């Protein structure tokens, strides 16, 4: 990726790990996704403006990993705060625990999950383009938040805190997060560059790479979700129930 710089990672980024503590305050379930991008935004914007897409993506992935780790730790050490303070977290946990325990859920049915994924993708692109990336990061923070709430809940219920934390981040979701980060870097550029279509050959190649990631996510999920759910069920034993 062109325009790589040697600028250091934003000093704000490590604070991301502690942002899930906002879940414990009144209104925290909304404050967390709205505020979470602030630890990334300035450095991310700088790199996108410089066409340093590799740097922007590296920061975005680090931010997502720190946010996820913070939510998982919150589930471990303050489960009640997490239950009430992670937007859509408990609903998603029940859905995913049902999938693990019974094998029946939208995860196993492309006709159920494909429209949702495509809606998320379209909404993410529109929000990113309209806000120079910030609202896309807000949406990303909400998605990472509730997925991480499930991961932490599974890790606790399974009795395998470390292994469960890695295993429950299902592979297709990891691919999706990476693809969304790249899309965010690309589609943040029009507003930041003040040009409706500032894309050249390099951006088109990156866009195709991101779309390949989205397609890979859907293919892996379609092919592997039933078997992976069984793997998670066996790893957790009777600890995971809807």
N, C-alpha and C positions, 0 to 999 in steps of 0.2 A: 504494500500500500504506500502511496506516495506521500511526500510532505512530512515524513517522520521527524520528530523533534526529540531533543534530549531533556526536555523539561520534566521536572520531577513530579511525582504523583501529588495531588493536592493534599495538603496537611489536614483538610477537613474529612477526607475519606474514612480514616479509622473510626471517626465518631459514628459512622453508620451502624456499627455493631451495637451501639447503645440506644439507638433510636427506638427500637421496639418497646423500651420502657415507657414510651408515650401511651402505650395501650392501657397503662394503669391509671391514667388521669381521665377526668370527665371529657368526653368527646374525642378520646384518643384514637378510636377506631377510624375516624375520619382524618384526624390530625396526622397520623403516621404516614399514610400514602401522600398526603399533600406536602408534608415537610421533608420527607425522606430524600427527594431529589436535591435538596439544598447542599448536601455534603458532596455531591458529584457535579452539580450543574456548572459552576464556573470553569472548572478544569475541562469538563466535557465540551462545553461551548467553545473554549479557546482552541481545542484540538480540531473540532469540526471546522471552525473558521479557517484554520491553517491547512485544511485537507489532510490532516494527520488521522486518518481513519483507524489505523492500527492502534494508535495511542488512545483514541476515543473508545474503541472497543475494549481495550485492556482495562481502562478505568471503569467502563460500564459493567464488565464481568466481575471485576473486583468488588464493586459496589453491590451487585446482586448477591454475590457470595457472602459478603459481610452482613447484609440485611437478612438473608436466610439464616445465617448462623445466629444472629441476634434473636430472631423469632424462635428458633429451635431452643435456644438457651432459656428464653422466657417460658416456654412450655415446660421445660425441665424444672425450673426453680420458682416460677410463679404461675402455675397452671390456671388459677382462677382469673388472674389479670389477663392472661392470654385468651382464655375462653370468651371473655366479655369484650376484649379490646382489639381483636384481629378481625377486620372486616371480612365477612363471609367465611371465616375460618371454621366455625363449628358446623355449618351446613356442609361445607366441602369435606370436612373430616368424616361426618356421618356417611356421606355418599361413598367416599373412598374406603372406609372401613367395611361398608356393605359389599363393595367390590372384592376386597381381600377375603372377607369371611364367606361369601356365597358365590363369587364369580359372576354375579349378575349386576351390571351397572352400565352406564353409557360408555365407560372406558372400553368395553368389549364390542361396541356396536358403532361402526363408522357412520351409519345413518343418523345416530344420535349425536356423536361428538363432532362430526365434520362441520355442520352448520355453526356450531358454537365457536370452533376454532377460526373459521372464516370470518365470522362476525368480529371476533377479537382482533384478528389481523387487520381488517378494514378500519375498525375504530382506532386502533393503535397508529396506523399510518396517517389518518386524518388528523388526529390529535397532535401527533408529532409535527406534521407539516404546518399546522395552524399556529403552533406555539414555539417553533424553533427547538422542539425536543422536550420541553419541560412537561407538558401534559402527558406526553407519551411515557415519560419516566414516572409520573404519578400513577398512570395505569399499570406500568410495570411493577411498581412498588406494591400495589394492591394484589396483583396476581402472584408475585413472589411471596407476599405475606401469607395469603391463605394456603398456598401450596406448602410453604414451610411449616405452617401450623399443623397440617396433616402429617408431614414428615416427623416433626417433634412428637406429636401424639402417638404415632406408630412406634417410634423408637422407645418411648416410655412403656407403652402397652406390651410391646414384644419382649421386654426384658433384655434387649440388646441395644443399649443407648448409642454406642458408637457405630456399630455395624448397621443398626436400623436407620440411623440418620443418613448414612450413605445409600443404603439399599432402597429406601422409600423415595429418594429423589430419582424417580423412574427415568431411564435413559432418554426417552423421547421428550420428556419435559426439559431436560438439560439441553438437548439440541434446539428446542424451541426458544429457550431463553437466549441462547447464543445468537440465533437467527434474528430475534427481536432486537437485540443490542445492536447488531450490524444494521438492520433496517432503521433503527433510531438514529444512528450516526449519519446515514445517508439522507433521510428525509428531514432531519433537523436543518440541513444546509440551506434549502431555499430561503427561509426567512432570515437566517443568520447572514447569508450572502446578499440578501435583498434582491434576489432574482428568482423568478417563478420556476425556471428550469436551468439550474447551474451545473447540470450533469454532463460529463464527457465520457469518453470511452472507459476510463478507469472506474467511474461510478457505476456505469452500466454493468461492468464485470462483477463488481461487488454486489450489485442488486441481484444479479443472476445467482451469485453464490448464496445470498440470503434466502432467495426463493427456493434454491435447492435444499437449504436447511429446513425450510418449512415443509417441503415435500418429503424429505427424509423423516421428519418428525411424524407425519401422517402415516407413512409406510411402515415405520417401525412400530408405531402404536397399533395399527391394524393387524400386523403380523404377530406381534409379541405380547400384547396386553393380556390375553387369556393365560398364557404360560407364566408371565411375570407375576400376575396376581396369585397364581398357585404357589410360586416361589415365595412370595411375601407371606402367604398363609402358612406355609410350612416353617418358615423362619420364626414366625410369631407364635405358632401353636395356638392354644385357646385364648391367648391374651387379647386378641383383636376381635371385637364383636361390633355389629352395627350400632 
